[in-house]
């Protein structure tokens, strides 16, 4: 089995002068969940090369067993520094796609034409699409085969308005993910802030926050093993 991970290339947190990127835990935990089960995981990003790491995700209170393993894993760090360009990957070469979060995707992947094409192709090919935390922002402009928003009528989760408020970025982000998913007709649901929560609808898997990243990958693994 082969799964593509797509990471953000965006590193600017709006006009704050601060940095953003992808959230390490949301990459590391799903990566190891799949890789340890024998899945071949390949990495891509819009610009290729080293994707930016959100500095907040390196702070002590954001660390987990998976992140600590990542910091000691030189092979994975090297692999991460050489992500493929998103424009050069094709859905037919993979069994599924996974989008880690971090705030970066709100700025680039949400409207990236290559990413949208990829998601739509995975959907047409009846392959799983998984995204966690801010990762579901990548679904914002993706369309179902009939032309409707991909998330319309589907059960979805993603970073909540109250979680965004808790990190004090409500007025910084280009859009609030919870609101956007609802506006698109998604059947959005959530649990208490920072609690793990994953929903599936057909081959679409979405998770609410960093705590949901490993459960989302476990759900993806179950889905792949059934095929």
ChimeraX commands (.cxc) that place a marker at each C-alpha (Angstrom):
marker #1 position 0.00,0.00,0.00 radius 0.5
marker #1 position 1.15,3.50,-0.79 radius 0.5
marker #1 position -0.21,6.69,0.82 radius 0.5
marker #1 position 0.60,10.28,-0.11 radius 0.5
marker #1 position 0.98,12.90,2.64 radius 0.5
marker #1 position 0.49,16.48,1.45 radius 0.5
marker #1 position 2.04,19.25,3.55 radius 0.5
marker #1 position 1.74,23.01,3.38 radius 0.5
marker #1 position 4.48,25.24,1.91 radius 0.5
marker #1 position 3.12,28.39,3.59 radius 0.5
marker #1 position 5.09,29.84,6.51 radius 0.5
marker #1 position 3.65,33.32,7.23 radius 0.5
marker #1 position 0.99,33.73,9.93 radius 0.5
marker #1 position -1.01,36.45,8.21 radius 0.5
marker #1 position 0.38,39.93,8.85 radius 0.5
marker #1 position 1.60,39.13,12.36 radius 0.5
marker #1 position 5.26,38.78,11.39 radius 0.5
marker #1 position 5.18,35.34,12.99 radius 0.5
marker #1 position 5.75,31.98,11.34 radius 0.5
marker #1 position 3.40,29.07,10.74 radius 0.5
marker #1 position 3.49,25.85,8.72 radius 0.5
marker #1 position 2.45,22.28,9.45 radius 0.5
marker #1 position 1.98,20.86,12.95 radius 0.5
marker #1 position 4.62,18.24,13.73 radius 0.5
marker #1 position 2.38,15.93,15.78 radius 0.5
marker #1 position -0.23,15.84,13.01 radius 0.5
marker #1 position 2.45,14.66,10.62 radius 0.5
marker #1 position 4.52,12.39,12.86 radius 0.5
marker #1 position 1.76,10.41,14.58 radius 0.5
marker #1 position -0.10,9.50,11.36 radius 0.5
marker #1 position 3.16,8.83,9.54 radius 0.5
marker #1 position 4.36,6.29,12.11 radius 0.5
marker #1 position 0.89,4.75,12.48 radius 0.5
marker #1 position 0.91,3.93,8.78 radius 0.5
marker #1 position 4.62,3.24,8.27 radius 0.5
marker #1 position 4.78,0.87,11.24 radius 0.5
marker #1 position 1.95,-1.11,9.61 radius 0.5
marker #1 position 4.00,-1.51,6.44 radius 0.5
marker #1 position 2.48,1.31,4.41 radius 0.5
marker #1 position 4.80,3.13,2.02 radius 0.5
marker #1 position 4.30,6.85,2.79 radius 0.5
marker #1 position 5.47,9.46,0.29 radius 0.5
marker #1 position 5.52,13.20,0.90 radius 0.5
marker #1 position 4.57,16.18,-1.26 radius 0.5
marker #1 position 4.03,19.93,-0.88 radius 0.5
marker #1 position 3.14,22.76,-3.28 radius 0.5
marker #1 position 6.73,24.01,-3.57 radius 0.5
marker #1 position 8.52,20.73,-2.93 radius 0.5
marker #1 position 11.55,20.46,-0.67 radius 0.5
marker #1 position 11.40,21.24,3.05 radius 0.5
marker #1 position 7.92,22.25,4.21 radius 0.5
marker #1 position 7.81,24.81,7.04 radius 0.5
marker #1 position 7.24,23.54,10.57 radius 0.5
marker #1 position 4.97,25.62,12.79 radius 0.5
marker #1 position 7.31,26.78,15.60 radius 0.5
marker #1 position 4.47,26.46,18.12 radius 0.5
marker #1 position 4.41,22.73,17.43 radius 0.5
marker #1 position 7.99,22.41,18.68 radius 0.5
marker #1 position 7.17,23.86,22.11 radius 0.5
marker #1 position 7.37,21.51,25.12 radius 0.5
marker #1 position 3.63,21.27,25.76 radius 0.5
marker #1 position 3.00,20.15,22.15 radius 0.5
marker #1 position 5.26,17.11,22.33 radius 0.5
marker #1 position 4.08,13.50,22.19 radius 0.5
marker #1 position 5.72,10.12,21.83 radius 0.5
marker #1 position 5.47,10.49,18.04 radius 0.5
marker #1 position 7.13,13.93,17.94 radius 0.5
marker #1 position 9.96,12.76,20.17 radius 0.5
marker #1 position 10.49,9.83,17.85 radius 0.5
marker #1 position 10.54,12.22,14.87 radius 0.5
marker #1 position 13.27,14.39,16.41 radius 0.5
marker #1 position 15.50,11.32,16.69 radius 0.5
marker #1 position 14.62,9.98,13.24 radius 0.5
marker #1 position 17.23,11.35,10.86 radius 0.5
marker #1 position 15.93,9.28,7.95 radius 0.5
marker #1 position 12.44,10.77,8.21 radius 0.5
marker #1 position 13.82,14.28,8.66 radius 0.5
marker #1 position 15.85,13.80,5.49 radius 0.5
marker #1 position 12.81,12.46,3.66 radius 0.5
marker #1 position 10.77,15.46,4.86 radius 0.5
marker #1 position 13.37,17.87,3.50 radius 0.5
marker #1 position 12.86,16.44,0.00 radius 0.5
marker #1 position 9.10,16.45,-0.51 radius 0.5
marker #1 position 7.92,16.09,-4.08 radius 0.5
marker #1 position 6.27,18.99,-5.87 radius 0.5
marker #1 position 2.51,18.65,-5.70 radius 0.5
marker #1 position 2.20,19.37,-9.41 radius 0.5
marker #1 position 4.22,16.23,-10.15 radius 0.5
marker #1 position 2.16,13.66,-8.21 radius 0.5
marker #1 position -0.87,11.75,-9.49 radius 0.5
marker #1 position -3.70,10.09,-7.60 radius 0.5
marker #1 position -3.41,6.91,-9.66 radius 0.5
marker #1 position -0.01,6.21,-8.07 radius 0.5
marker #1 position -1.41,6.02,-4.52 radius 0.5
marker #1 position -4.04,4.19,-2.50 radius 0.5
marker #1 position -5.00,7.21,-0.36 radius 0.5
marker #1 position -4.05,10.78,0.55 radius 0.5
marker #1 position -3.59,12.32,4.01 radius 0.5
marker #1 position -3.43,16.03,4.87 radius 0.5
marker #1 position -1.85,17.02,8.22 radius 0.5
marker #1 position -2.89,20.38,9.64 radius 0.5
marker #1 position -1.21,23.40,11.13 radius 0.5
marker #1 position -2.41,26.83,10.07 radius 0.5
marker #1 position -0.42,26.86,6.81 radius 0.5
marker #1 position -3.02,24.98,4.72 radius 0.5
marker #1 position -5.55,27.77,5.27 radius 0.5
marker #1 position -3.39,30.02,3.11 radius 0.5
marker #1 position -2.08,27.74,0.38 radius 0.5
marker #1 position -3.63,24.27,0.14 radius 0.5
marker #1 position -7.21,25.50,0.55 radius 0.5
marker #1 position -7.01,27.11,-2.91 radius 0.5
marker #1 position -4.08,25.26,-4.51 radius 0.5
marker #1 position -5.22,24.02,-7.93 radius 0.5
marker #1 position -2.92,20.98,-7.86 radius 0.5
marker #1 position -4.21,19.95,-4.46 radius 0.5
marker #1 position -7.84,20.42,-5.52 radius 0.5
marker #1 position -7.22,18.35,-8.67 radius 0.5
marker #1 position -5.61,15.64,-6.58 radius 0.5
marker #1 position -8.49,15.45,-4.08 radius 0.5
marker #1 position -11.04,15.35,-6.89 radius 0.5
marker #1 position -9.06,12.60,-8.64 radius 0.5
marker #1 position -8.83,10.49,-5.47 radius 0.5
marker #1 position -12.58,10.89,-5.07 radius 0.5
marker #1 position -13.28,9.86,-8.68 radius 0.5
marker #1 position -11.01,6.84,-8.24 radius 0.5
marker #1 position -12.87,5.81,-5.07 radius 0.5
marker #1 position -9.82,6.16,-2.84 radius 0.5
marker #1 position -9.75,7.50,0.73 radius 0.5
marker #1 position -9.11,11.19,1.45 radius 0.5
marker #1 position -8.12,12.00,5.05 radius 0.5
marker #1 position -7.42,15.36,6.70 radius 0.5
marker #1 position -6.97,16.47,10.29 radius 0.5
marker #1 position -7.26,19.70,12.33 radius 0.5
marker #1 position -6.81,22.56,9.79 radius 0.5
marker #1 position -6.18,19.94,7.11 radius 0.5
marker #1 position -9.88,19.79,6.13 radius 0.5
marker #1 position -9.43,23.33,4.78 radius 0.5
marker #1 position -8.08,21.58,1.68 radius 0.5
marker #1 position -11.65,20.49,0.93 radius 0.5
marker #1 position -12.93,24.07,0.70 radius 0.5
marker #1 position -12.85,24.36,-3.10 radius 0.5
marker #1 position -12.89,20.69,-4.06 radius 0.5
marker #1 position -15.93,19.55,-6.04 radius 0.5
marker #1 position -17.77,16.25,-6.18 radius 0.5
marker #1 position -18.10,14.64,-9.65 radius 0.5
marker #1 position -21.48,16.34,-10.12 radius 0.5
marker #1 position -20.05,19.82,-9.49 radius 0.5
marker #1 position -21.38,20.35,-5.96 radius 0.5
marker #1 position -18.96,21.10,-3.09 radius 0.5
marker #1 position -17.27,17.86,-2.12 radius 0.5
marker #1 position -18.28,18.24,1.53 radius 0.5
marker #1 position -21.94,19.05,0.82 radius 0.5
marker #1 position -24.14,16.64,2.76 radius 0.5
marker #1 position -21.12,14.79,4.14 radius 0.5
marker #1 position -20.21,14.29,7.78 radius 0.5
marker #1 position -17.10,16.35,8.48 radius 0.5
marker #1 position -15.00,17.61,11.38 radius 0.5
marker #1 position -12.18,20.13,11.67 radius 0.5
marker #1 position -10.62,22.73,13.95 radius 0.5
marker #1 position -13.45,24.46,15.81 radius 0.5
marker #1 position -14.20,28.17,16.16 radius 0.5
marker #1 position -13.68,27.86,19.92 radius 0.5
marker #1 position -10.30,26.17,19.45 radius 0.5
marker #1 position -9.28,28.98,17.06 radius 0.5
marker #1 position -10.38,31.49,19.68 radius 0.5
marker #1 position -8.37,29.66,22.33 radius 0.5
marker #1 position -5.17,30.11,20.29 radius 0.5
marker #1 position -6.13,33.75,19.65 radius 0.5
marker #1 position -6.05,33.54,15.86 radius 0.5
marker #1 position -9.72,34.13,15.06 radius 0.5
marker #1 position -8.97,37.50,13.48 radius 0.5
marker #1 position -5.72,36.39,11.81 radius 0.5
marker #1 position -6.75,33.35,9.78 radius 0.5
marker #1 position -8.22,33.91,6.29 radius 0.5
marker #1 position -11.36,31.99,7.28 radius 0.5
marker #1 position -12.73,29.96,10.17 radius 0.5
marker #1 position -12.74,26.32,9.20 radius 0.5
marker #1 position -15.86,25.36,11.15 radius 0.5
marker #1 position -17.84,28.18,9.48 radius 0.5
marker #1 position -16.52,27.36,6.02 radius 0.5
marker #1 position -17.38,23.67,6.21 radius 0.5
marker #1 position -20.91,24.56,7.34 radius 0.5
marker #1 position -21.29,27.20,4.58 radius 0.5
marker #1 position -20.38,24.55,2.00 radius 0.5
marker #1 position -23.19,22.33,3.24 radius 0.5
marker #1 position -21.06,19.96,5.26 radius 0.5
marker #1 position -22.74,18.07,8.10 radius 0.5
marker #1 position -20.22,19.46,10.59 radius 0.5
marker #1 position -19.95,18.05,14.11 radius 0.5
marker #1 position -17.53,18.44,17.00 radius 0.5
marker #1 position -16.77,17.47,20.58 radius 0.5
marker #1 position -15.21,19.47,23.42 radius 0.5
marker #1 position -12.10,21.45,22.53 radius 0.5
marker #1 position -8.85,19.47,22.26 radius 0.5
marker #1 position -10.57,16.07,22.63 radius 0.5
marker #1 position -9.92,13.47,19.90 radius 0.5
marker #1 position -12.73,13.26,17.36 radius 0.5
marker #1 position -12.79,11.64,13.93 radius 0.5
marker #1 position -15.72,11.24,11.55 radius 0.5
marker #1 position -15.95,9.20,8.38 radius 0.5
marker #1 position -18.39,9.49,5.51 radius 0.5
marker #1 position -17.79,6.97,2.79 radius 0.5
marker #1 position -14.10,7.34,1.93 radius 0.5
marker #1 position -13.75,10.79,3.55 radius 0.5
marker #1 position -12.01,10.91,6.95 radius 0.5
marker #1 position -11.73,14.16,8.93 radius 0.5
marker #1 position -10.39,14.87,12.43 radius 0.5
marker #1 position -10.99,17.86,14.69 radius 0.5
marker #1 position -7.60,18.76,16.20 radius 0.5
marker #1 position -4.07,17.52,16.95 radius 0.5
marker #1 position -5.39,14.87,19.35 radius 0.5
marker #1 position -7.38,13.45,16.42 radius 0.5
marker #1 position -4.41,12.87,14.12 radius 0.5
marker #1 position -3.46,9.37,15.26 radius 0.5
marker #1 position -7.09,8.13,15.42 radius 0.5
marker #1 position -7.64,9.52,11.90 radius 0.5
marker #1 position -4.63,7.57,10.62 radius 0.5
marker #1 position -5.86,4.44,12.39 radius 0.5
marker #1 position -9.22,4.84,10.65 radius 0.5
marker #1 position -7.46,5.28,7.31 radius 0.5
marker #1 position -5.41,2.15,7.95 radius 0.5
marker #1 position -8.57,0.15,8.72 radius 0.5
marker #1 position -10.12,1.43,5.52 radius 0.5
marker #1 position -7.09,0.45,3.44 radius 0.5
marker #1 position -6.87,-3.01,4.99 radius 0.5
marker #1 position -10.50,-3.70,4.06 radius 0.5
marker #1 position -9.92,-3.00,0.36 radius 0.5
marker link #1:1,2 radius 0.2
marker link #1:2,3 radius 0.2
marker link #1:3,4 radius 0.2
marker link #1:4,5 radius 0.2
marker link #1:5,6 radius 0.2
marker link #1:6,7 radius 0.2
marker link #1:7,8 radius 0.2
marker link #1:8,9 radius 0.2
marker link #1:9,10 radius 0.2
marker link #1:10,11 radius 0.2
marker link #1:11,12 radius 0.2
marker link #1:12,13 radius 0.2
marker link #1:13,14 radius 0.2
marker link #1:14,15 radius 0.2
marker link #1:15,16 radius 0.2
marker link #1:16,17 radius 0.2
marker link #1:17,18 radius 0.2
marker link #1:18,19 radius 0.2
marker link #1:19,20 radius 0.2
marker link #1:20,21 radius 0.2
marker link #1:21,22 radius 0.2
marker link #1:22,23 radius 0.2
marker link #1:23,24 radius 0.2
marker link #1:24,25 radius 0.2
marker link #1:25,26 radius 0.2
marker link #1:26,27 radius 0.2
marker link #1:27,28 radius 0.2
marker link #1:28,29 radius 0.2
marker link #1:29,30 radius 0.2
marker link #1:30,31 radius 0.2
marker link #1:31,32 radius 0.2
marker link #1:32,33 radius 0.2
marker link #1:33,34 radius 0.2
marker link #1:34,35 radius 0.2
marker link #1:35,36 radius 0.2
marker link #1:36,37 radius 0.2
marker link #1:37,38 radius 0.2
marker link #1:38,39 radius 0.2
marker link #1:39,40 radius 0.2
marker link #1:40,41 radius 0.2
marker link #1:41,42 radius 0.2
marker link #1:42,43 radius 0.2
marker link #1:43,44 radius 0.2
marker link #1:44,45 radius 0.2
marker link #1:45,46 radius 0.2
marker link #1:46,47 radius 0.2
marker link #1:47,48 radius 0.2
marker link #1:48,49 radius 0.2
marker link #1:49,50 radius 0.2
marker link #1:50,51 radius 0.2
marker link #1:51,52 radius 0.2
marker link #1:52,53 radius 0.2
marker link #1:53,54 radius 0.2
marker link #1:54,55 radius 0.2
marker link #1:55,56 radius 0.2
marker link #1:56,57 radius 0.2
marker link #1:57,58 radius 0.2
marker link #1:58,59 radius 0.2
marker link #1:59,60 radius 0.2
marker link #1:60,61 radius 0.2
marker link #1:61,62 radius 0.2
marker link #1:62,63 radius 0.2
marker link #1:63,64 radius 0.2
marker link #1:64,65 radius 0.2
marker link #1:65,66 radius 0.2
marker link #1:66,67 radius 0.2
marker link #1:67,68 radius 0.2
marker link #1:68,69 radius 0.2
marker link #1:69,70 radius 0.2
marker link #1:70,71 radius 0.2
marker link #1:71,72 radius 0.2
marker link #1:72,73 radius 0.2
marker link #1:73,74 radius 0.2
marker link #1:74,75 radius 0.2
marker link #1:75,76 radius 0.2
marker link #1:76,77 radius 0.2
marker link #1:77,78 radius 0.2
marker link #1:78,79 radius 0.2
marker link #1:79,80 radius 0.2
marker link #1:80,81 radius 0.2
marker link #1:81,82 radius 0.2
marker link #1:82,83 radius 0.2
marker link #1:83,84 radius 0.2
marker link #1:84,85 radius 0.2
marker link #1:85,86 radius 0.2
marker link #1:86,87 radius 0.2
marker link #1:87,88 radius 0.2
marker link #1:88,89 radius 0.2
marker link #1:89,90 radius 0.2
marker link #1:90,91 radius 0.2
marker link #1:91,92 radius 0.2
marker link #1:92,93 radius 0.2
marker link #1:93,94 radius 0.2
marker link #1:94,95 radius 0.2
marker link #1:95,96 radius 0.2
marker link #1:96,97 radius 0.2
marker link #1:97,98 radius 0.2
marker link #1:98,99 radius 0.2
marker link #1:99,100 radius 0.2
marker link #1:100,101 radius 0.2
marker link #1:101,102 radius 0.2
marker link #1:102,103 radius 0.2
marker link #1:103,104 radius 0.2
marker link #1:104,105 radius 0.2
marker link #1:105,106 radius 0.2
marker link #1:106,107 radius 0.2
marker link #1:107,108 radius 0.2
marker link #1:108,109 radius 0.2
marker link #1:109,110 radius 0.2
marker link #1:110,111 radius 0.2
marker link #1:111,112 radius 0.2
marker link #1:112,113 radius 0.2
marker link #1:113,114 radius 0.2
marker link #1:114,115 radius 0.2
marker link #1:115,116 radius 0.2
marker link #1:116,117 radius 0.2
marker link #1:117,118 radius 0.2
marker link #1:118,119 radius 0.2
marker link #1:119,120 radius 0.2
marker link #1:120,121 radius 0.2
marker link #1:121,122 radius 0.2
marker link #1:122,123 radius 0.2
marker link #1:123,124 radius 0.2
marker link #1:124,125 radius 0.2
marker link #1:125,126 radius 0.2
marker link #1:126,127 radius 0.2
marker link #1:127,128 radius 0.2
marker link #1:128,129 radius 0.2
marker link #1:129,130 radius 0.2
marker link #1:130,131 radius 0.2
marker link #1:131,132 radius 0.2
marker link #1:132,133 radius 0.2
marker link #1:133,134 radius 0.2
marker link #1:134,135 radius 0.2
marker link #1:135,136 radius 0.2
marker link #1:136,137 radius 0.2
marker link #1:137,138 radius 0.2
marker link #1:138,139 radius 0.2
marker link #1:139,140 radius 0.2
marker link #1:140,141 radius 0.2
marker link #1:141,142 radius 0.2
marker link #1:142,143 radius 0.2
marker link #1:143,144 radius 0.2
marker link #1:144,145 radius 0.2
marker link #1:145,146 radius 0.2
marker link #1:146,147 radius 0.2
marker link #1:147,148 radius 0.2
marker link #1:148,149 radius 0.2
marker link #1:149,150 radius 0.2
marker link #1:150,151 radius 0.2
marker link #1:151,152 radius 0.2
marker link #1:152,153 radius 0.2
marker link #1:153,154 radius 0.2
marker link #1:154,155 radius 0.2
marker link #1:155,156 radius 0.2
marker link #1:156,157 radius 0.2
marker link #1:157,158 radius 0.2
marker link #1:158,159 radius 0.2
marker link #1:159,160 radius 0.2
marker link #1:160,161 radius 0.2
marker link #1:161,162 radius 0.2
marker link #1:162,163 radius 0.2
marker link #1:163,164 radius 0.2
marker link #1:164,165 radius 0.2
marker link #1:165,166 radius 0.2
marker link #1:166,167 radius 0.2
marker link #1:167,168 radius 0.2
marker link #1:168,169 radius 0.2
marker link #1:169,170 radius 0.2
marker link #1:170,171 radius 0.2
marker link #1:171,172 radius 0.2
marker link #1:172,173 radius 0.2
marker link #1:173,174 radius 0.2
marker link #1:174,175 radius 0.2
marker link #1:175,176 radius 0.2
marker link #1:176,177 radius 0.2
marker link #1:177,178 radius 0.2
marker link #1:178,179 radius 0.2
marker link #1:179,180 radius 0.2
marker link #1:180,181 radius 0.2
marker link #1:181,182 radius 0.2
marker link #1:182,183 radius 0.2
marker link #1:183,184 radius 0.2
marker link #1:184,185 radius 0.2
marker link #1:185,186 radius 0.2
marker link #1:186,187 radius 0.2
marker link #1:187,188 radius 0.2
marker link #1:188,189 radius 0.2
marker link #1:189,190 radius 0.2
marker link #1:190,191 radius 0.2
marker link #1:191,192 radius 0.2
marker link #1:192,193 radius 0.2
marker link #1:193,194 radius 0.2
marker link #1:194,195 radius 0.2
marker link #1:195,196 radius 0.2
marker link #1:196,197 radius 0.2
marker link #1:197,198 radius 0.2
marker link #1:198,199 radius 0.2
marker link #1:199,200 radius 0.2
marker link #1:200,201 radius 0.2
marker link #1:201,202 radius 0.2
marker link #1:202,203 radius 0.2
marker link #1:203,204 radius 0.2
marker link #1:204,205 radius 0.2
marker link #1:205,206 radius 0.2
marker link #1:206,207 radius 0.2
marker link #1:207,208 radius 0.2
marker link #1:208,209 radius 0.2
marker link #1:209,210 radius 0.2
marker link #1:210,211 radius 0.2
marker link #1:211,212 radius 0.2
marker link #1:212,213 radius 0.2
marker link #1:213,214 radius 0.2
marker link #1:214,215 radius 0.2
marker link #1:215,216 radius 0.2
marker link #1:216,217 radius 0.2
marker link #1:217,218 radius 0.2
marker link #1:218,219 radius 0.2
marker link #1:219,220 radius 0.2
marker link #1:220,221 radius 0.2
marker link #1:221,222 radius 0.2
marker link #1:222,223 radius 0.2
marker link #1:223,224 radius 0.2
marker link #1:224,225 radius 0.2
marker link #1:225,226 radius 0.2
marker link #1:226,227 radius 0.2
view
